[in-house]
Amino acid sequence: GKSKHGKSNFVNGLIATWIQFHPPEDIRLLLCDFKGGVEFTVWKNIPHLLGEFVKRQADLLPRLREIRRMIDERLALMEQASKQDIES
């Protein structure tokens, strides 16, 4: 059978690539690990994190709602800025 570590290796490889090529100003990560956070301990101190790991499924939806609020706020700011003169 396939190794159970294949998915973890793949996800960790993605994270390593993203943070290598994108500063925290460009990419923020919300890591969800329902195994108590053990899968992502290597990433616990990277500046790209958007808060602590989500370790329980019950905590995921509230965190996603927070992110959605942030996105909506940023979209509103961008829309407002597009109505203004870009040069100024």
N, CA, C and O of each residue as an XYZ file, in Angstrom:
352
protein
N       0.814     -1.191      0.000
C       0.000      0.000      0.000
C       0.850      1.243      0.000
O       2.075      1.191      0.107
N       0.173      2.352     -0.121
C       0.867      3.633     -0.134
C       1.250      4.048      1.276
O       0.589      3.686      2.249
N       2.315      4.805      1.367
C       2.762      5.329      2.654
C       1.759      6.344      3.171
O       1.255      7.173      2.413
N       1.471      6.278      4.455
C       0.553      7.245      5.033
C       1.206      8.614      5.180
O       0.535      9.588      5.518
N       2.502      8.692      4.931
C       3.223      9.954      5.063
C       3.228     10.747      3.760
O       3.701     11.883      3.737
N       2.721     10.182      2.696
C       2.749     10.862      1.406
C       2.033     12.199      1.430
O       2.560     13.190      0.923
N       0.836     12.246      2.011
C       0.082     13.502      2.073
C       0.797     14.525      2.938
O       0.884     15.698      2.576
N       1.307     14.088      4.074
C       2.021     15.013      4.963
C       3.255     15.576      4.280
O       3.525     16.774      4.368
N       3.996     14.727      3.607
C       5.184     15.200      2.892
C       4.801     16.195      1.810
O       5.476     17.209      1.631
N       3.738     15.916      1.097
C       3.274     16.802      0.038
C       2.880     18.164      0.610
O       3.302     19.200      0.097
N       2.071     18.162      1.673
C       1.608     19.418      2.273
C       2.787     20.195      2.853
O       2.871     21.411      2.681
N       3.691     19.507      3.535
C       4.862     20.191      4.085
C       5.738     20.759      2.976
O       6.318     21.833      3.137
N       5.843     20.054      1.856
C       6.582     20.567      0.713
C       5.942     21.819      0.139
O       6.638     22.761     -0.240
N       4.609     21.830      0.074
C       3.897     23.026     -0.392
C       4.174     24.211      0.520
O       4.488     25.304      0.051
N       4.056     23.991      1.821
C       4.283     25.066      2.781
C       5.711     25.596      2.642
O       5.926     26.808      2.605
N       6.683     24.689      2.566
C       8.088     25.103      2.440
C       8.295     25.940      1.185
O       9.004     26.946      1.215
N       7.683     25.528      0.093
C       7.824     26.273     -1.164
C       7.165     27.637     -1.062
O       7.754     28.646     -1.450
N       5.945     27.671     -0.541
C       5.231     28.949     -0.421
C       6.016     29.947      0.414
O       6.193     31.095      0.007
N       6.492     29.513      1.591
C       7.162     30.476      2.472
C       8.559     30.839      1.972
O       9.089     31.892      2.328
N       9.154     29.986      1.160
C      10.462     30.299      0.593
C      10.357     31.413     -0.441
O      11.234     32.272     -0.530
N       9.291     31.393     -1.213
C       9.167     32.328     -2.329
C       8.221     33.496     -2.077
O       8.113     34.394     -2.913
N       7.533     33.497     -0.934
C       6.580     34.568     -0.632
C       6.777     35.060      0.790
O       6.706     34.266      1.728
N       7.024     36.355      0.973
C       7.159     36.888      2.328
C       5.805     36.902      3.037
O       4.766     36.787      2.387
N       5.810     37.040      4.353
C       4.544     37.046      5.104
C       3.584     38.148      4.651
O       2.374     38.025      4.836
N       4.107     39.210      4.066
C       3.237     40.282      3.574
C       2.400     39.824      2.385
O       1.346     40.393      2.104
N       2.878     38.788      1.687
C       2.190     38.306      0.489
C       1.334     37.070      0.721
O       0.377     36.829     -0.016
N       1.670     36.289      1.734
C       0.917     35.049      1.958
C       0.804     34.773      3.445
O       1.787     34.824      4.185
N      -0.410     34.481      3.861
C      -0.679     34.120      5.257
C      -1.331     32.745      5.256
O      -2.169     32.446      4.405
N      -0.947     31.922      6.202
C      -1.418     30.542      6.248
C      -2.213     30.274      7.519
O      -1.820     30.678      8.613
N      -3.319     29.599      7.356
C      -4.080     29.057      8.480
C      -3.928     27.548      8.373
O      -4.481     26.923      7.469
N      -3.181     26.972      9.293
C      -2.925     25.533      9.243
C      -3.902     24.808     10.142
O      -4.087     25.160     11.308
N      -4.519     23.796      9.581
C      -5.491     22.981     10.309
C      -4.930     21.578     10.451
O      -4.610     20.920      9.460
N      -4.816     21.129     11.685
C      -4.278     19.806     11.964
C      -5.103     19.178     13.070
O      -4.932     19.490     14.249
N      -5.985     18.302     12.680
C      -6.891     17.683     13.635
C      -6.256     16.517     14.380
O      -6.944     15.746     15.049
N      -4.937     16.395     14.258
C      -4.187     15.400     15.031
C      -3.480     16.089     16.198
O      -2.456     15.607     16.681
N      -4.020     17.197     16.640
C      -3.467     17.898     17.785
C      -2.308     18.820     17.473
O      -1.646     19.309     18.389
N      -2.051     19.066     16.211
C      -0.983     19.974     15.820
C       0.353     19.315     15.571
O       1.328     19.999     15.260
N       0.424     17.999     15.699
C       1.712     17.319     15.575
C       2.252     17.310     14.149
O       3.463     17.212     13.949
N       1.378     17.412     13.165
C       1.826     17.378     11.767
C       2.595     18.624     11.368
O       3.446     18.566     10.481
N       2.310     19.750     12.010
C       2.871     21.019     11.577
C       3.772     21.682     12.610
O       4.026     22.883     12.510
N       4.260     20.946     13.592
C       5.073     21.566     14.642
C       6.280     22.300     14.078
O       6.713     23.299     14.652
N       6.825     21.830     12.975
C       7.980     22.478     12.370
C       7.658     23.905     11.907
O       8.563     24.726     11.757
N       6.389     24.196     11.684
C       5.976     25.503     11.162
C       5.441     26.432     12.243
O       4.968     27.521     11.918
N       5.497     26.050     13.501
C       4.813     26.814     14.554
C       5.347     28.227     14.752
O       4.640     29.065     15.311
N       6.560     28.519     14.318
C       7.128     29.846     14.540
C       7.336     30.663     13.267
O       8.005     31.695     13.306
N       6.785     30.229     12.155
C       6.972     30.999     10.924
C       6.085     32.249     10.974
O       4.976     32.208     11.508
N       6.574     33.343     10.423
C       5.793     34.586     10.463
C       4.591     34.587      9.519
O       3.778     35.511      9.557
N       4.472     33.580      8.687
C       3.382     33.497      7.716
C       2.065     33.021      8.332
O       1.023     33.073      7.679
N       2.102     32.563      9.571
C       0.901     31.999     10.185
C      -0.128     33.066     10.500
O       0.201     34.167     10.944
N      -1.351     32.721     10.266
C      -2.482     33.577     10.592
C      -3.077     33.045     11.892
O      -4.177     32.492     11.903
N      -2.348     33.214     12.971
C      -2.786     32.707     14.268
C      -2.308     31.284     14.505
O      -1.538     30.726     13.724
N      -2.777     30.724     15.584
C      -2.379     29.372     15.967
C      -3.037     28.332     15.069
O      -4.010     28.618     14.372
N      -2.490     27.126     15.098
C      -3.074     26.016     14.346
C      -4.507     25.772     14.806
O      -4.837     25.949     15.979
N      -5.346     25.365     13.867
C      -6.680     24.891     14.223
C      -6.535     23.402     14.489
O      -6.157     22.636     13.602
N      -6.838     23.000     15.712
C      -6.631     21.607     16.112
C      -7.932     20.835     16.276
O      -7.924     19.608     16.373
N      -9.044     21.551     16.307
C     -10.343     20.888     16.467
C     -11.280     21.341     15.350
O     -11.302     22.512     14.972
N     -12.040     20.404     14.841
C     -12.971     20.736     13.758
C     -13.949     21.819     14.183
O     -14.341     22.653     13.367
N     -14.346     21.816     15.445
C     -15.309     22.803     15.937
C     -14.747     24.223     15.862
O     -15.515     25.185     15.827
N     -13.425     24.369     15.837
C     -12.806     25.695     15.782
C     -12.586     26.204     14.361
O     -12.264     27.375     14.162
N     -12.759     25.337     13.385
C     -12.453     25.705     12.003
C     -13.420     26.742     11.442
O     -12.980     27.745     10.880
N     -14.707     26.527     11.578
C     -15.685     27.445     10.983
C     -15.555     28.865     11.547
O     -15.579     29.819     10.769
N     -15.419     29.042     12.856
C     -15.220     30.409     13.355
C     -13.962     31.074     12.788
O     -13.979     32.269     12.491
N     -12.891     30.328     12.637
C     -11.659     30.898     12.073
C     -11.863     31.270     10.610
O     -11.396     32.320     10.167
N     -12.556     30.419      9.855
C     -12.838     30.740      8.456
C     -13.724     31.973      8.338
O     -13.566     32.769      7.413
N     -14.641     32.128      9.262
C     -15.486     33.338      9.261
C     -14.645     34.586      9.527
O     -14.881     35.632      8.922
N     -13.663     34.482     10.429
C     -12.750     35.607     10.690
C     -12.006     35.982      9.402
O     -11.889     37.157      9.055
N     -11.516     34.974      8.717
C     -10.778     35.220      7.481
C     -11.688     35.852      6.439
O     -11.273     36.767      5.728
N     -12.903     35.382      6.342
C     -13.863     35.945      5.382
C     -14.117     37.417      5.683
O     -14.210     38.235      4.768
N     -14.231     37.756      6.977
C     -14.412     39.158      7.362
C     -13.208     40.002      6.922
O     -13.370     41.114      6.422
N     -12.011     39.463      7.113
C     -10.803     40.174      6.696
C     -10.800     40.395      5.183
O     -10.472     41.482      4.707
N     -11.163     39.372      4.447
C     -11.211     39.478      2.981
C     -12.219     40.543      2.563
O     -11.937     41.378      1.704
N     -13.408     40.504      3.186
C     -14.435     41.489      2.844
C     -13.965     42.910      3.137
O     -14.216     43.821      2.348
N     -13.281     43.105      4.275
C     -12.759     44.430      4.619
C     -11.730     44.894      3.593
O     -11.748     46.051      3.173
N     -10.845     44.003      3.193
C      -9.816     44.361      2.217
C     -10.425     44.646      0.849
O      -9.994     45.565      0.153
N     -11.419     43.865      0.467
C     -12.086     44.118     -0.812
C     -12.771     45.475     -0.808
O     -12.746     46.190     -1.810
N     -13.381     45.831      0.313
C     -14.038     47.138      0.417
C     -13.009     48.257      0.310
O     -13.261     49.271     -0.342
N     -11.855     48.082      0.943
C     -10.794     49.088      0.842
C     -10.292     49.214     -0.592
O     -10.063     50.321     -1.080
N     -10.123     48.081     -1.265
C      -9.657     48.109     -2.646
C     -10.684     48.774     -3.554
O     -10.327     49.531     -4.456
N     -11.962     48.488     -3.311
C     -13.016     49.097     -4.114
C     -13.029     50.606     -3.905
O     -13.168     51.371     -4.860
N     -12.885     51.025     -2.661
C     -12.855     52.452     -2.358
C     -11.648     53.110     -3.023
O     -11.754     54.201     -3.583
N     -10.505     52.438     -2.954
C      -9.291     52.991     -3.559
C      -9.426     53.093     -5.071
O      -8.888     54.022     -5.673
N     -10.130     52.161     -5.691
C     -10.277     52.200     -7.153
C     -11.166     53.352     -7.589
O     -11.105     53.790     -8.738
N     -11.985     53.840     -6.679
C     -12.847     54.982     -6.999
C     -12.085     56.295     -6.890
O     -12.515     57.323     -7.413
N     -10.944     56.246     -6.202
C     -10.123     57.444     -6.045
C      -9.085     57.496     -7.161
O      -8.863     56.514     -7.870
N      -8.474     58.624     -7.297
C      -7.426     58.794     -8.286
C      -6.198     57.987     -7.848
O      -5.629     58.248     -6.788
N      -5.800     57.031     -8.644
C      -4.695     56.152     -8.323
C      -3.407     56.951     -8.120
O      -2.619     56.623     -7.233
N      -3.181     57.978     -8.912
C      -1.969     58.766     -8.808
C      -1.841     59.457     -7.465
O      -0.736     59.584     -6.938
N      -2.952     59.904     -6.906
C      -2.889     60.615     -5.628
C      -2.758     59.618     -4.499
O      -2.689     60.010     -3.334
